[in-house]
């Protein structure tokens, strides 16, 4: 097909604007024949239908569809729950080779990170490793992202420790603290499962992207500050996470006894990891260098400490790490105790943050590989894996951004790489835990520190400032909230600013004067298009809010009345373009009714153009359609304006 | 001008629908010549301009307007502040006669009501009378409503007593309680003045009509229950206002000693007032009968008690009422004490509720008399009058609905009726307070009770249920909150439900498929107009939210992608009608960008029709206009569809 310079039906030679819009004979057949349809909108679905519809969708039940038998239903549900049933048939040796390499690379990064994040979560190192075993295995059969790497992550580890510490101090009663961790993990899984099942995925959107950027940045700095304990080899430290408390604690501790050997080991290996990462970035082929740098650091530093017996000179070491794979933790989950409500609150925050991170990670890599990820299915899988995890000594797992990037770079094909990784971690748990005895604590701090720069996104903050000041405010609110308050305060500030933004947007009186584009039936905002002409004697306005309600209806009415009374002589009719109004409440109805009455008092006719079906429905219920007159509802603004112009004689008829 | 059966430009004979929309040659000259204007929207006004604009408006300053000299400015400000400067020139004797009669009728109702409401506010009777002197006088020179009757009202009296009681118990330390009352009154005035000056009148709209209906109903029942104390002649009573506490307190007290004589007097005069009101309603000429019934009841019952010395047999009497007009209370206002913050909170609630009532009363009567009331000016006047009141021993005054109705029925012409009323009350304060010694307390209860039915609006509740279930929920929330919690709980519930309503409305994925009305350039919702035809291979959708933001953008994107992938073969282009979107945040931008990318992956072209200037502005900043391509932005949906149809060949060009 040849290229057309102008879209079909557009003739540049006829678009010459006529001098006077009224003079041009509008040749478009306006929908007069359909105007009677206007007032016969569809019935509003009942509340009951809305609710049952949600459940039907949740269970994918299509009711009376004949092609749809029970076995097909069961199979479709199973395939929905276990995507592995879809792809195992096409799995082959070539895929496995890729997945094996990716899985091994992933494991070499996972083992040191898991141990580090466990200390961040104030748990013994083995719990981090446990969390890299069961959740990845469960996700491998239930999840649909091919690239995501499952396991403990920094932000969720911080969230857990900072919030559960308020219930119990882990240094005082570690057994009870663990009990709380498993309970929170179980509830997190339940929430995530429920979100997915009932398609409440939109709840995750409540934390806007801007809020997340700020939160992540703040949390990264807080995590970094927490690492000062390990890096400086301090024994006493604050339980609080805000900058002020941590700085104070460091200041106090540094003036007591501390051992610079820890800093030396930590910083030198931190440099080593960063250098390796730089090489990995520069030469794409050597990406594995950055992936194995942490495990290499652990091995070298452990060897160094063992050889020099530096632990006798003040270098803090991990000491005993229990060997053996995950034990059951079923009996540790305590839903009946007095802390269930508190745990549920923490679990809700963890569930949302973990899902936000997992969905963001999954989506960004699925987009690269050109397939779509169903957010609700992902949530069900995440829920499954955290419930299973909580029963086998794991804490909350989710998709890690840094490890997913490594997995992807290593060429993973399916979730089998997660299985390989989990198997490798299991072997390590059985055989290598004894070797970790002499691993210095500061090396874990440096591994965590090296993962933080990825969480701070300055570029995005600049973008927010440039494009949307309110989003920038949300971002800074959550950033400063996390930094100077706590994670909960940061999240609350972000939520508050975000919702305030929606409400402010609804409040601002949104109404614009329209003018006709010369020679057409197109009516546009006169501010946006200065070339349009306002029709004399007819004030044409568009209500630019989708919900005409108590916060904006009276200011919109006032604004229109202001325009009318400012130039009272000029206008004989007012046309309201209601196309933008999707819904209205009784205050909106009252404002329209008052507007109609006040205009009638001034001898001005009111016409309504392009009302939506919900608006028509409510106006009918409130008898406002009769009040304004059925004849004054129009399908287009053009028709309404023409009718108003033709009505000059009728003005005197209506008056209050 | 002769009557035209069809509006100009509409030819019924040409509206015959063509069979195939594509086949008909669209003869309307589409605005191609103006399409380049689309991407050159006006600049976004800076934050600084927005703020200075608000102040300029507040002080009515028009800057460099030449006709506008300083003296004109001062005069216009003065006339704005003192509407009396406008109308005193045309005032005449005939007006005065009407106002005199209305003022005297009003006073006969005001005196007993003021005494009753003072007891409701837990103050001595004279404070109610004081409040009927200064505020009406101040309002008379500053207010612009001609009919409103100013003074103490039931709801605000209840609000004051129920909230200040939490600071100090009036039966324990009445002097300190009064101090708090005057402080709250002063701050209420300051808030009201500030609302009016800075044009924050919209803040009053935050309490939606539905919430007010529920709140008033609940408060009326609560006030009624409080009257049981006076009616039953009880000495001990609860300070709490909820139904459960009051019922318990009555139950306990009734089982101790009480005097049925009080009930007898109260009930018989309650019947008398109701009967008089019935007569007043039935015979419009006798409206004054209902207006003087309360004062008549007070006189008769006082005489009865004095004659029979019933106070010695258990009938509770008012006893001493201080004589003399308002004393200064300047030194009683305590803004430095520890309770200033608490007082400010109470004052904010009182200011909003008092303004809501005053503006509602003022507007409903100004509408009857056919003039417009400026809400902001009214707020300034209310602020003035409460500040002045607080300095002269008055508590919060506002417009009373029942007394305004009497004032109107008595034929008032201007605010001079309020002056007459205040003067009469002053005379009563000087001369008649001694006569009130024997007035039974139960008669005050019956006067308050008789004013309550007007506050309960069952008809309106039915209307809310019929038209808008969410508004009904708001109404019931505030009703039950006041009834079973407290006034603050009721108001909080109402606010919460109201704002939740706005947010829920924003969340719901609002996107509709459009179809072309055969033979026209009109595109409508296919659900609302089943006669329209969807264009084959082009999916035309309208985003029906005015703020594309984090809570709805991803679900809107998902919904569109769902439609596209459900019938992947069918669509080659997607046209987004963005006319409803007034603004968007960075999440909205990200969703559009993702949508464009995902569609490109499927080889589907995306076109954007009718974007608003703020949307264009932000899309430009985010470089999304370049991403989608300037050629894919259109002024109308019709153009976009034609361009998509013409583009069949170009599909293969773009792919991820």
Interface residues (C-beta under 8 A of the other chain):
Chain A: X1 X2 X3 X4 X6 X7 X8 X9 X10 X11 X12 X14 X15 X16 X17 X25 X26 X27 X28 X29 X30 X31 X32 X33 X34 X37 X41 X42 X47 X202 X205 X206 X207 X208 X209 X210 X367 X370 X372 X375 X463 X464 X466 X467 X468 X469 X470 X471 X498 X499 X501 X502 X503 X505 X506 X507 X510 X517 X519 X520 X521 X522 X524 X525 X527 X528 X529 X531 X544 X545 X546 X547 X549 X550 X551 X553 X554 X555 X558 X561 X565 X579 X580 X582 X583 X585 X586 X587 X589 X590 X594 X597 X598 X601 X612 X613 X618 X621 X622 X635 X636 X638 X639 X642 X643 X645 X646 X648 X649 X650 X656
Chain B: X1 X2 X3 X4 X6 X7 X8 X9 X10 X11 X12 X14 X15 X16 X17 X25 X26 X27 X28 X29 X30 X31 X32 X33 X34 X37 X41 X42 X47 X202 X205 X206 X207 X208 X209 X210 X367 X370 X372 X375 X463 X464 X466 X467 X468 X469 X470 X471 X498 X499 X501 X502 X503 X505 X506 X507 X510 X517 X519 X520 X521 X522 X524 X525 X527 X528 X529 X531 X544 X545 X546 X547 X549 X550 X551 X552 X553 X554 X555 X558 X561 X565 X579 X580 X582 X583 X585 X586 X587 X589 X590 X594 X597 X598 X601 X612 X613 X618 X621 X622 X635 X636 X638 X639 X642 X643 X645 X646 X647 X648 X649 X650 X656
